[in-house]
């Protein structure tokens, strides 16, 4: 996949719609190569996608954003999945430590309504976008599902990522909560 070979999103979604989640990920891996990454915060849908990457034998990066505010159990789970499935989990960190950020802004940003967007930008968005800038056409796989409602109810399997000029892949967008739960139980995730 090169920048001079554009993707027709309508055609791609027609191709992807009847496929299984695993087949959708394989299509994306074949289409985007190492530019395909998975974003996971170790929640249920992310764990399912990590397992699918493992089953496909993909060495693509799985990005985990360490905001500095995770529970110890979340970090332990990340490490366990990396060992158990030999996944290429890359942990991204914000530029500032929590202490430096609080000192710079004079408060704990995440605790005030007016500071929460800036906290998320500094601790999640900035490190992610900095990492993705090194990719030609980053394609970020995510666990968004239509069953979650709201704006997600209309999500396409493959869509543009306006932040990067690449794409967002939602391979389990058509899964119900029961299907997600069943996959987790069946595979002892």
SVG drawing of the C-alpha trace seen along z (x, -y; Angstrom):
<svg xmlns="http://www.w3.org/2000/svg" viewBox="-28 -27 37 49">
<polyline fill="none" stroke="black" stroke-width="0.4" points="0.0,0.0 1.4,-3.3 0.1,-6.9 -0.4,-6.9 -2.7,-4.0 -5.8,-5.4 -8.5,-3.4 -12.1,-3.7 -13.9,-3.6 -17.2,-2.6 -15.7,0.2 -13.6,1.3 -16.6,1.3 -18.6,3.4 -15.8,5.9 -15.4,5.9 -19.0,6.0 -19.7,9.8 -16.3,10.8 -15.6,12.0 -13.7,9.8 -10.6,12.0 -10.9,11.7 -11.3,7.9 -8.1,7.7 -6.3,9.9 -7.5,7.7 -6.2,4.7 -2.8,6.3 -2.5,7.3 -3.5,3.8 -1.6,1.6 1.2,3.9 3.1,2.4 1.0,-0.8 -1.8,1.2 -1.7,0.9 -4.2,1.8 -5.0,-0.6 -5.9,1.1 -6.5,-0.1 -7.0,3.5 -10.8,3.2 -12.9,6.2 -13.1,5.2 -9.3,4.5 -8.5,7.8 -10.6,9.6 -8.8,7.8 -5.4,8.6 -6.4,12.2 -7.5,12.0 -4.1,10.4 -2.4,13.3 -4.5,15.9 -3.5,14.4 0.2,14.4 0.5,10.6 3.5,8.8 1.9,5.4 2.2,2.9 -0.5,2.9 -0.4,-0.5 -1.1,-1.0 -1.2,-4.6 0.2,-4.7 -1.4,-7.9 0.1,-7.4 -3.4,-7.0 -3.9,-3.3 -4.7,-0.8 -1.9,1.6 -4.1,4.5 -4.4,2.9 -0.6,2.7 -0.3,6.3 -2.9,7.4 -0.9,5.6 2.2,7.5 0.4,10.8 -1.0,10.6 2.4,9.6 3.9,12.7 1.0,15.1 0.4,14.2 3.9,12.8 2.2,9.6 4.2,6.6 2.7,4.2 4.3,0.8 3.6,-1.4 3.4,-5.1 4.0,-7.7 3.2,-11.5 6.0,-14.0 5.3,-15.2 5.2,-13.2 2.0,-13.6 4.0,-15.8 5.4,-18.0 2.0,-18.4 0.4,-19.4 3.3,-21.8 3.0,-23.4 -0.8,-23.8 -1.1,-24.5 -3.7,-21.7 -4.7,-18.2 -6.3,-18.6 -8.3,-15.4 -10.2,-16.5 -11.7,-19.6 -14.2,-19.8 -12.3,-22.6 -9.0,-20.6 -10.1,-17.2 -9.9,-17.8 -6.4,-19.2 -5.4,-16.3 -6.6,-13.8 -4.9,-15.7 -1.6,-15.7 -1.7,-12.2 -3.4,-10.3 -3.8,-12.1 -0.3,-13.8 1.7,-10.6 -0.5,-8.6 -0.3,-11.2 3.4,-11.6 3.9,-7.8 1.6,-7.5 3.4,-10.4 6.2,-8.0 3.8,-5.8 3.1,-6.4 -0.7,-5.8 -1.5,-4.8 -4.5,-2.6 -5.7,-2.3 -7.8,0.8 -10.1,0.1 -12.9,1.9 -15.7,-0.5 -19.1,1.1 -22.4,0.0 -24.2,1.6 -22.7,-1.1 -25.1,-3.6 -24.8,-7.3 -22.5,-8.3 -21.1,-4.8 -24.3,-3.3 -23.4,-4.4 -19.7,-3.5 -18.2,-1.9 -15.7,0.9 -13.2,-1.3 -13.3,-5.1 -11.0,-8.0 -8.9,-9.2 -8.9,-13.0 -6.2,-13.4 -3.6,-11.4 -4.7,-11.3 -4.9,-7.5 -7.8,-5.2 -9.7,-3.8 -10.6,-0.1 -13.4,1.1 -13.4,4.9 -15.9,5.8 -18.3,2.9 -21.2,5.2 -20.7,7.4 -23.3,7.3 -22.4,7.2 -23.4,10.8 -21.1,11.8 -18.3,9.9 -18.9,11.6 -19.2,15.0 -15.8,14.6 -14.2,13.6 -15.6,16.6 -14.9,19.1 -11.2,18.1 -10.7,17.6 -9.7,14.0"/>
</svg>
